[in-house]
Amino acid sequence: MEELVESILDYVRSDYTDYAIMINGEWGSGKTYFWNNKVKNKIQSLQLNGKKYTTVYMSLYGISNLEEISKKIFIETTQLMDKNLKKFMSSSNQTSIPEYAKTGLDMANFFGVTQNGDRMDYKDFFSTDDKVLCFDDLERANVDVIDILGYINNFVEHDHIKTIIICNEKELSNKLKSTNLEMKTFIATYLLDKEGDLNKVTDKPMVEKIQDKIEYVFDKANDYERIKEKLIGETFEYAPEFNYIINGLLMRFENNGDLIRFLRENTGLIVSTFNKSGTKNLRILKHSLNDFKKVFEMVNKYYPNTSTRVLQTMLIFTIAVSFEIKAGKITKDKFINIENNEEYKSILVSSRVLMDNRQFYIKEFDNNYYYNFKSEYRFFKFIEIYVRTRIFDMKVFKENMDVIINTVDISKLPAYKRLLTEEYWKIDDDEFDKVIEEIIEDVKKGTLKLIDIVKLFIYFSYFIKKGLISYDIRTIKTIFLNGMNAASLTSEYCDNVTEELDKIAVGEVNADIEEVLKHFNILNKKLKDKMYIEKADEIFKCIPMKMETFYERFDKECMNIPIFKYYDVYQFFQRISCASNEDIVSIKEKLLNRASLYMKEIEPEIKNIKQLKQVIDDYTKGKDNTIKIVMLREFAKDLDTIIGKYETGIFKKAKEEEI
């Protein structure tokens, strides 16, 4: 770093130059920080030929025309001419005018003939040999880069002003190629068509043809290289010295004694995680440390006895997730479906033990950021939500922390959870048999979730194959099938079977696993029927006394499920026959609308819909017309319309089109 500073000073010290120098580095790598804290003061301390150098810094971020650059230069240099302004800045320790203050200053004073009675000294306008111009964020200007460089060249070539340009050439190159891409593509396609090359059969793909034509016709990159060769004498690659910059980042937390102490004690973890991110973006690191400040303060406030190891893991996770999301390495949705540390570890176990590559990213994330760092709790949902959405969810925070406090000691976990959430080789040899026996007992008792028993059987099959347990597969299969029968009496329906099994990685499905899966599907279907029967009873019993509750729950829970399949037709008829005429009409219209929206989903209930129509027809047959009888007949008529959609082939056609 010092060598780079010295090279820049050598350029400034040179008696005569007709070129600028460039500092090139990635976004967020600290180039502007380097200028403000390492270079600017060194330049301003130089005194050559009886003159002290002054620096004029301009960010080109968002500049939309060259005139704006001229105004920026004028405002920056005028501060050195106005005595009163200079006196104020000196007394208040201001080294530059804040951007907001510039917009509020009276421009009449700047551009007027006098400054509070003091006439401007115009000779300062013609003094160029003591100025150093610094143009930052070249790639972020909204003006053509070629035009900006041509503008800067006037200062360099004609006035011989020392000029430093700070930019990210990689992004600059992308910008040159992508500017007006739609227009360029249109013109390139038009030219290829006119030349007869658009549809000509060649080995070159169409996209490549168009790209080649764009580069040939709109070769801005070559224009940039030509003017850069003329303007830029030297290009320096900026590679930040992280240990130097980290002190500047941490100084922001000096007022928080506990936090700054923790961060300084764990500087090594910060540096290591930053390096593992594969980027040089210090801006993201700064934001992630600010996020961790919130995490640290909330944990200390509500859970003051949290172990240092957990806090260290939170620090790593906050920085890691920030880089993965904000550096564009993944989409924000990558972690959404992982609800807690148990699921995270379950995914890791399945990917490592059973070589499942479907969760490749999570495995790589863990291998990268937690390499050589042992911690049982490595995923914090409340932190992931905070980084992704900027919302600190107190409910999730407390749920996560309560689990951490109770389970950070892995020995307190039930045996089956240990197997599902940690790599089996982490279990000591003298504990392994005990864990296996404890799991078998839990399976026999039927106290586990049905889906967890399936996952455990997959692991047991693997252990038998590897010779790690002495049971034969038939014995284990019998134990697990019986255990599933017992568990089905208290277990709940699993509606995301594929997602759950993906976490454990079924891998090669042999005949034994297939038999267990088949039995699980039968039991799970029965649990689904049981769940819907209970739901139907709860919802339909709201008719006719609690109609508002019925409408609310039916809309939320029953529109796309065949709920009538699970409720007695005669009971339903008795309930609607006691309802008001208005409610009979409302229910009828709701069923018609539902059938048009969810034809495929509600098809299993059509048998009961037919039976309901028949019950209503039998009841109203031969009865004198009253409003209720007429409404019930209309109800039956609309049920017939729903049935007709299936019997006339509409549903069949919809299914065929879907296939």
C-alpha positions in Angstrom: 0.0 0.0 0.0 2.8 2.4 0.9 4.5 1.7 -2.4 1.3 2.7 -4.2 1.1 5.9 -2.3 4.7 6.7 -3.1 4.2 6.0 -6.8 1.2 8.5 -6.8 3.4 11.1 -5.0 6.2 10.6 -7.6 3.7 11.5 -10.3 2.6 14.6 -8.5 6.2 15.7 -7.8 7.1 15.4 -11.5 8.0 18.8 -13.0 6.1 18.2 -16.2 3.4 15.7 -17.1 1.0 15.4 -20.0 -0.8 12.4 -18.8 -3.2 11.3 -16.0 -2.9 8.2 -13.8 -5.6 5.7 -13.0 -6.4 3.7 -9.9 -8.3 0.6 -10.8 -10.2 -1.6 -8.3 -13.4 -3.4 -7.6 -16.5 -1.7 -6.3 -16.5 -1.4 -2.6 -12.8 -2.3 -2.2 -12.0 1.0 -0.4 -10.6 3.1 -3.3 -12.3 6.3 -2.1 -11.3 5.5 1.5 -7.7 5.1 0.3 -7.8 8.5 -1.4 -9.3 10.3 1.6 -7.1 8.7 4.3 -3.9 7.8 2.6 -3.3 9.9 -0.5 -5.1 13.3 -0.2 -3.3 14.4 3.0 0.1 13.3 1.7 -0.4 15.4 -1.5 -1.6 18.4 0.4 1.5 18.2 2.7 3.8 18.5 -0.4 5.5 21.8 -1.0 7.4 22.1 -4.2 8.9 25.3 -5.7 7.5 27.3 -2.9 3.9 26.1 -3.5 1.7 23.8 -1.5 -0.6 21.5 -3.5 -4.3 21.5 -3.1 -6.6 18.6 -4.1 -9.9 18.9 -5.8 -12.0 15.7 -5.5 -15.1 15.1 -7.7 -17.3 12.0 -7.8 -18.8 11.5 -11.2 -21.6 9.3 -9.8 -24.8 10.3 -11.5 -23.3 13.1 -13.6 -25.6 13.6 -16.6 -23.6 16.3 -18.6 -20.2 17.8 -18.8 -21.4 21.1 -17.5 -22.1 19.5 -14.1 -18.5 18.6 -13.9 -17.4 22.2 -14.6 -19.8 23.4 -11.8 -18.4 20.9 -9.4 -14.8 22.0 -10.1 -15.8 25.6 -9.7 -17.5 25.0 -6.4 -14.7 22.9 -5.0 -12.0 25.5 -6.0 -14.0 28.6 -5.1 -13.9 27.6 -1.4 -10.2 28.5 -1.5 -10.9 32.0 -2.8 -13.7 33.1 -0.4 -12.0 34.3 2.8 -15.1 34.2 5.0 -16.0 30.7 3.8 -12.4 29.6 4.3 -12.3 31.1 7.8 -15.6 29.3 8.7 -14.3 26.0 7.5 -11.1 26.4 9.3 -12.8 27.3 12.6 -15.2 24.3 12.3 -12.5 21.8 11.2 -14.2 21.3 7.8 -11.9 20.1 5.1 -14.5 20.1 2.3 -18.0 21.4 1.6 -20.7 18.7 2.2 -22.7 17.9 -0.9 -25.9 19.0 0.8 -24.4 22.3 1.9 -23.3 23.1 -1.7 -26.9 23.0 -2.8 -27.9 25.3 -0.1 -25.2 28.0 -0.5 -26.3 31.1 -2.2 -25.0 30.7 -5.8 -25.3 34.4 -6.3 -22.4 34.8 -3.9 -20.4 32.2 -5.7 -20.9 33.7 -9.2 -21.2 37.4 -8.1 -18.5 40.1 -8.5 -17.9 40.4 -4.7 -17.8 38.1 -1.7 -19.1 40.0 1.3 -17.1 43.1 0.1 -14.0 41.1 -0.9 -13.3 41.1 -4.6 -12.3 37.8 -6.0 -8.6 37.2 -6.9 -8.8 36.0 -10.5 -5.2 35.0 -10.6 -6.2 31.9 -8.6 -8.2 30.8 -11.7 -5.0 30.7 -13.7 -3.0 28.8 -11.1 -2.9 25.2 -12.3 0.6 24.0 -11.3 -0.5 23.6 -7.6 -3.7 21.7 -8.2 -4.4 17.9 -8.3 -7.7 16.8 -9.7 -9.2 13.5 -8.6 -12.2 12.1 -10.6 -13.9 9.2 -8.9 -16.6 6.7 -10.0 -15.9 7.1 -13.7 -18.0 4.0 -14.6 -21.0 5.4 -12.7 -21.4 8.6 -14.7 -24.5 8.9 -16.9 -22.4 10.6 -19.6 -20.6 8.8 -22.4 -17.2 7.7 -20.9 -15.5 8.7 -24.1 -16.8 12.2 -23.7 -15.7 12.5 -20.1 -12.2 11.3 -20.9 -12.0 13.8 -23.7 -13.1 16.5 -21.3 -10.5 15.5 -18.7 -7.9 15.4 -21.4 -8.2 19.2 -21.7 -6.8 19.6 -18.2 -4.1 17.1 -18.7 -2.8 17.8 -22.2 -3.3 21.5 -22.4 -3.0 22.7 -18.7 -0.7 19.9 -17.5 -2.8 19.6 -14.3 -2.0 16.5 -12.2 -5.0 14.3 -12.6 -6.0 11.1 -10.9 -8.9 8.9 -12.2 -10.4 6.3 -9.9 -12.6 3.6 -11.4 -13.6 0.0 -11.8 -12.4 -0.9 -15.3 -14.2 -4.3 -15.3 -17.6 -2.5 -14.8 -16.6 0.2 -17.2 -16.0 -2.5 -19.9 -19.4 -4.0 -19.2 -21.0 -0.6 -19.4 -19.4 0.1 -22.8 -20.8 -3.2 -24.1 -24.3 -3.0 -22.7 -25.2 0.7 -23.4 -28.3 0.9 -25.6 -28.1 -2.8 -26.1 -31.7 -3.1 -27.5 -31.0 -0.5 -30.1 -27.7 -2.1 -31.0 -29.3 -5.5 -31.3 -32.1 -4.1 -33.6 -29.6 -2.4 -35.9 -27.2 -5.4 -36.0 -30.1 -7.7 -36.8 -31.3 -5.3 -39.6 -27.8 -5.2 -41.1 -27.4 -9.0 -41.0 -30.7 -9.4 -42.7 -29.8 -6.8 -45.4 -26.5 -8.6 -46.0 -28.3 -11.9 -46.3 -26.4 -13.4 -43.3 -29.2 -13.5 -40.8 -30.6 -16.9 -41.9 -27.6 -18.2 -43.6 -26.8 -21.8 -42.4 -23.5 -21.7 -40.5 -22.0 -23.3 -37.5 -22.2 -20.0 -35.6 -25.3 -19.5 -33.4 -27.6 -16.6 -34.1 -26.8 -14.9 -30.8 -23.1 -15.0 -31.6 -23.7 -13.6 -35.1 -25.6 -10.6 -33.7 -22.9 -10.1 -31.0 -20.1 -10.0 -33.5 -22.0 -7.5 -35.6 -22.7 -5.3 -32.6 -19.0 -5.3 -31.7 -18.0 -4.5 -35.3 -20.5 -1.6 -35.7 -20.5 -0.2 -32.2 -16.9 -0.8 -31.0 -16.9 1.7 -28.1 -14.3 -0.5 -26.3 -11.7 0.3 -29.0 -12.5 4.0 -28.7 -12.0 3.8 -25.0 -8.7 2.0 -25.4 -7.5 4.6 -27.9 -8.3 7.6 -25.7 -7.0 5.8 -22.6 -3.7 5.2 -24.3 -3.5 8.9 -25.1 -4.7 10.1 -21.7 -3.6 7.6 -19.1 0.2 7.3 -18.5 0.0 4.7 -15.7 -2.7 2.4 -14.3 -2.3 1.2 -10.7 -4.2 -1.8 -9.5 -5.6 -1.2 -6.0 -5.5 -4.2 -3.7 -6.6 -3.1 -0.2 -4.5 -4.0 2.9 -7.4 -5.3 4.9 -5.7 -5.1 8.3 -5.3 -1.4 7.8 -8.8 -0.8 6.7 -10.5 -3.0 9.3 -9.4 -0.6 12.0 -11.2 2.2 10.2 -14.4 0.1 9.9 -14.3 -0.9 13.6 -13.8 2.7 14.8 -17.4 3.3 14.0 -18.4 1.2 17.0 -16.1 2.9 19.5 -19.0 4.2 21.5 -20.2 0.6 22.1 -17.6 -0.8 24.5 -18.9 -4.4 24.6 -19.3 -4.6 20.8 -16.0 -3.1 19.9 -14.2 -5.4 22.4 -15.9 -8.4 20.8 -15.1 -7.3 17.3 -11.5 -6.6 18.0 -11.1 -9.9 19.8 -12.5 -11.6 16.7 -10.8 -9.6 14.0 -9.3 -12.8 12.7 -12.8 -14.3 12.1 -13.9 -11.1 10.2 -10.8 -11.1 8.0 -11.2 -14.9 7.3 -14.9 -14.6 6.4 -14.2 -11.6 4.2 -11.5 -13.5 2.3 -13.7 -16.6 1.9 -16.4 -14.4 0.3 -14.2 -14.2 -2.8 -14.8 -10.5 -3.2 -13.0 -7.4 -2.3 -16.1 -5.4 -1.5 -15.4 -3.6 1.8 -18.7 -1.7 1.4 -20.7 -4.9 1.9 -18.5 -5.8 4.9 -19.2 -2.4 6.4 -22.9 -3.0 6.0 -22.7 -6.5 7.4 -20.8 -5.3 10.5 -23.5 -2.7 11.0 -26.1 -5.5 10.8 -24.2 -7.5 13.3 -24.3 -4.5 15.7 -28.1 -4.9 15.8 -27.8 -8.7 16.3 -25.2 -8.3 19.1 -27.2 -5.7 20.9 -30.4 -7.7 20.8 -28.8 -10.9 21.9 -27.0 -9.1 24.8 -30.3 -7.4 25.8 -32.6 -10.4 25.8 -30.1 -13.3 26.2 -27.1 -11.9 28.1 -25.6 -15.3 29.0 -25.3 -16.4 25.3 -21.9 -18.2 24.8 -19.1 -16.5 23.0 -19.0 -19.4 20.5 -22.6 -18.8 19.5 -21.9 -15.0 19.1 -18.8 -15.8 17.0 -20.9 -18.1 14.7 -23.5 -15.3 14.4 -20.7 -12.9 13.3 -19.6 -15.4 10.6 -23.1 -16.1 9.5 -24.1 -12.4 9.3 -21.0 -11.5 7.1 -21.4 -14.7 5.0 -25.1 -14.2 4.2 -24.5 -10.5 3.5 -21.8 -11.3 0.9 -23.8 -14.2 -0.7 -26.9 -12.0 -1.2 -25.5 -8.5 -1.7 -22.6 -9.5 -4.0 -25.1 -11.2 -6.3 -23.7 -14.6 -5.8 -27.2 -16.1 -5.1 -30.7 -14.9 -5.3 -32.4 -13.7 -2.1 -34.7 -16.7 -2.1 -31.9 -19.3 -1.7 -32.3 -19.5 2.1 -36.1 -18.8 2.3 -37.2 -22.4 2.6 -34.7 -23.3 5.4 -36.7 -22.5 8.5 -34.2 -23.3 11.2 -30.8 -24.8 12.2 -32.2 -28.3 12.3 -33.3 -28.2 8.7 -30.0 -26.6 7.7 -28.0 -29.4 9.3 -30.4 -32.0 7.9 -29.6 -30.8 4.4 -25.9 -31.0 5.2 -26.1 -34.5 6.5 -28.0 -35.8 3.5 -25.6 -34.1 1.1 -22.5 -35.4 2.9 -23.5 -38.8 4.1 -25.6 -39.9 1.1 -23.8 -37.8 -1.5 -26.9 -35.9 -2.5 -26.0 -33.0 -4.9 -29.5 -31.5 -5.0 -28.5 -29.2 -2.1 -25.0 -28.5 -3.5 -25.1 -24.8 -2.8 -25.8 -25.2 1.0 -23.0 -27.8 1.3 -20.6 -25.4 -0.5 -21.7 -22.5 1.7 -21.0 -24.5 4.8 -17.7 -25.9 3.6 -16.5 -22.5 2.7 -17.5 -20.3 5.6 -17.3 -22.8 8.4 -14.2 -24.6 7.3 -12.1 -25.4 10.4 -14.7 -23.7 12.6 -16.7 -26.1 14.8 -20.2 -25.1 15.9 -23.3 -27.1 16.4 -25.6 -24.1 15.6 -24.7 -22.6 12.3 -27.9 -21.2 10.8 -29.9 -18.3 12.3 -33.2 -17.6 10.6 -33.7 -14.3 12.2 -30.4 -13.0 10.9 -31.1 -14.4 7.4 -34.5 -12.6 7.4 -32.9 -9.3 8.7 -30.2 -9.3 6.0 -32.6 -10.2 3.2 -35.6 -8.0 4.2 -34.1 -5.4 6.6 -36.8 -6.5 9.1 -35.7 -7.7 12.5 -38.4 -10.2 13.3 -38.7 -10.4 17.1 -40.8 -13.5 17.1 -38.4 -15.5 15.0 -35.5 -14.1 17.0 -36.9 -15.3 20.2 -37.9 -18.7 18.8 -34.3 -19.1 17.4 -32.6 -18.0 20.7 -34.8 -20.2 22.9 -33.8 -23.3 20.8 -30.2 -22.2 20.9 -30.2 -21.9 24.7 -31.8 -25.3 25.1 -30.0 -27.3 22.4 -26.6 -25.8 22.0 -25.4 -28.8 24.0 -25.8 -31.6 21.4 -25.8 -34.2 24.1 -29.2 -33.0 25.3 -30.8 -33.7 21.9 -32.9 -36.8 21.4 -31.0 -39.5 19.6 -33.2 -39.4 16.5 -32.6 -35.6 16.2 -28.8 -36.1 16.5 -28.9 -38.5 13.6 -31.0 -36.2 11.4 -29.1 -33.0 12.2 -25.5 -34.0 12.6 -23.0 -36.1 10.6 -23.1 -39.6 12.1 -19.3 -39.7 12.2 -19.4 -37.0 14.9 -21.0 -39.5 17.2 -18.4 -41.2 19.4 -17.9 -44.9 18.8 -18.9 -45.7 22.4 -22.1 -43.6 21.9 -23.2 -44.9 18.5 -24.8 -48.2 19.6 -26.7 -46.3 22.4 -28.0 -43.8 19.9 -29.2 -46.6 17.5 -31.0 -48.5 20.3 -32.6 -45.3 21.6 -33.9 -44.5 18.1 -35.3 -48.1 17.7 -37.2 -47.7 21.0 -38.7 -44.4 19.9 -39.7 -46.0 16.6 -41.4 -48.9 18.4 -43.3 -46.6 20.7 -44.6 -44.6 17.7 -43.7 -41.3 19.3 -42.0 -39.8 16.3 -43.4 -38.1 13.2 -44.3 -40.4 10.4 -42.0 -38.6 8.0 -39.1 -38.7 10.4 -39.4 -42.5 10.7 -39.0 -42.7 6.9 -35.9 -40.6 7.0 -34.4 -42.7 9.8 -35.1 -45.9 7.9 -33.1 -44.5 5.0 -30.2 -43.9 7.3 -30.5 -47.3 9.0 -30.5 -49.0 5.5 -27.3 -47.1 4.8 -25.7 -48.2 8.1 -26.6 -51.8 7.5 -25.1 -51.6 4.0 -21.9 -50.2 5.6 -21.9 -52.8 8.4 -22.2 -50.2 11.1 -25.2 -51.9 12.9 -25.7 -55.6 13.5 -29.4 -55.8 12.6 -30.4 -57.3 9.3 -32.6 -55.2 7.0 -35.7 -57.4 7.4 -35.8 -57.0 11.1 -35.3 -53.3 10.9 -37.9 -53.0 8.2 -40.5 -54.8 10.4 -39.7 -52.6 13.4 -40.1 -49.5 11.3 -43.3 -50.6 9.5 -44.9 -51.4 12.9 -43.6 -48.2 14.3 -45.1 -46.3 11.4 -48.5 -47.9 12.2 -48.2 -46.8 15.8 -47.1 -43.3 14.9 -50.0 -42.8 12.5 -52.4 -42.8 15.4 -50.9 -39.5 16.7 -48.8 -38.1 13.8 -50.0 -35.3 11.5 -50.4 -35.3 7.8 -47.2 -34.3 5.9 -48.1 -32.1 2.8 -44.6 -31.5 1.6 -43.3 -35.1 1.3 -41.0 -34.4 -1.6 -39.4 -31.4 0.1 -38.9 -33.3 3.3 -37.3 -36.3 1.6 -35.1 -34.1 -0.5 -33.5 -33.0 2.8 -32.5 -36.5 3.6 -31.7 -37.6 0.1 -33.4 -40.9 -0.8 -30.6 -41.6 -3.2 -30.8 -45.1 -4.8 -34.3 -46.4 -4.0 -34.0 -50.1 -3.3 -36.9 -52.5 -2.8 -36.9 -52.1 1.0 -37.0 -48.3 0.9 -39.6 -48.5 -1.8 -41.8 -50.7 0.5 -41.4 -48.3 3.4 -42.3 -45.3 1.2 -45.3 -47.1 -0.2 -46.5 -47.9 3.3 -45.8 -44.3 4.4 -47.9 -43.0 1.5 -50.9 -45.2 2.5 -50.7 -44.0 6.1 -50.1 -40.4 5.1 -53.2 -40.5 2.8 -55.2 -41.7 5.8 -53.9 -38.9 7.9 -54.9 -36.5 5.1 -58.4 -37.9 5.1 -58.5 -37.6 8.9 -57.3 -34.0 8.8 -59.9 -33.0 6.1 -62.7 -34.8 7.9 -62.0 -32.9 11.1 -61.6 -29.7 9.0 -65.0 -30.3 7.2 -66.7 -30.9 10.5 -65.3 -27.7 12.1 -66.2 -25.5 9.1 -69.7 -26.9 8.1 -70.9 -26.9 11.7 -70.8 -23.1 11.5 -73.9 -23.3 9.2 -76.4 -21.8 10.0 -75.5 -20.1 13.3 -72.0 -18.7 12.5 -72.2 -17.9 8.8 -69.4 -15.2 8.9 -67.0 -17.7 10.3 -68.1 -20.3 7.7 -67.5 -17.8 4.8 -64.1 -16.7 6.1 -62.8 -20.2 6.7 -64.3 -21.7 3.5 -62.7 -19.0 1.4 -59.3 -19.5 3.1 -59.2 -23.2 3.6 -61.7 -25.0 1.2 -61.7 -23.3 -2.2 -59.1 -25.6 -3.7 -59.6 -28.8 -1.8 -62.4 -31.4 -2.3 -63.9 -30.7 1.1 -67.4 -32.2 0.3 -65.7 -35.6 -0.1 -65.1 -35.6 3.7 -68.5 -34.5 5.0 -71.8 -36.4 5.3 -74.2 -35.2 2.5 -77.3 -35.5 4.6 -75.8 -33.5 7.5 -74.8 -30.8 5.0 -78.3 -30.7 3.5 -79.9 -30.4 7.0 -77.6 -27.4 7.8 -78.3 -25.4 4.5 -82.0 -26.2 4.8 -82.0 -24.3 8.1 -80.0 -21.4 6.7 -81.5 -18.2 5.5 -82.6 -17.8 1.9 -79.8 -15.2 1.4 -77.2 -17.6 2.7 -78.4 -20.4 0.4 -77.9 -18.1 -2.5 -74.5 -17.1 -1.3 -73.3 -20.7 -0.8 -74.6 -21.7 -4.2 -72.7 -18.8 -5.9 -69.6 -19.6 -4.0 -69.7 -23.2 -5.2 -70.2 -22.2 -8.8 -67.3 -19.8 -8.6 -65.1 -22.4 -6.9 -65.9 -25.0 -9.6 -64.8 -22.6 -12.4 -61.5 -21.8 -10.6 -60.4 -25.2 -9.2 -62.0 -27.8 -11.5 -59.1 -30.2 -11.2 -58.6 -29.9 -7.5 -62.2 -30.5 -6.4 -62.9 -33.4 -8.8 -62.7 -36.1 -6.1 -65.8 -34.6 -4.4 -68.1 -34.9 -7.5 -69.6 -38.1 -6.3 -70.9 -36.4 -3.1 -72.0 -33.4 -5.1 -74.2 -35.7 -7.2 -75.6 -37.3 -4.0 -76.3 -33.8 -2.6 -78.2 -32.8 -5.7 -80.3 -36.0 -5.4 -81.1 -35.3 -1.7 -82.2 -31.8 -2.6 -84.3 -33.0 -5.5 -86.0 -35.7 -3.3 -86.7 -33.1 -0.6 -88.3 -30.5 -2.9 -90.2 -32.9 -5.1 -93.9 -32.3 -5.0 -93.7 -29.4 -2.5 -95.5 -26.2 -3.0 -93.4 -23.2 -4.0 -92.0 -21.1 -1.2 -89.0 -18.8 -1.5 -86.8 -21.4 0.3 -88.1 -24.3 -1.9 -87.4 -22.2 -5.0 -83.9 -21.3 -3.7 -83.1 -25.0 -2.9 -84.3 -26.0 -6.4 -82.0 -23.3 -7.9 -79.2 -24.7 -5.7 -79.8 -28.2 -7.1 -79.8 -26.8 -10.6 -76.4 -25.1 -10.2 -75.0 -28.3 -8.7 -76.2 -30.0 -11.9 -74.2 -27.4 -13.8 -71.1 -28.2 -11.9 -71.6 -31.9 -12.4 -72.2 -31.3 -16.1 -68.8 -29.8 -16.6 -67.3 -33.2 -15.7 -69.8 -35.4 -17.5 -69.6 -33.4 -20.8 -65.9 -33.8 -20.9 -64.8 -30.3 -20.0 -62.8 -31.6 -17.1 -61.4 -34.4 -19.2 -60.3 -31.9 -21.9 -58.7 -29.7 -19.3 -56.7 -32.6 -18.0 -55.6 -33.6 -21.5 -54.5 -30.1 -22.3 -52.5 -30.0 -19.0 -50.8 -33.3 -19.9 
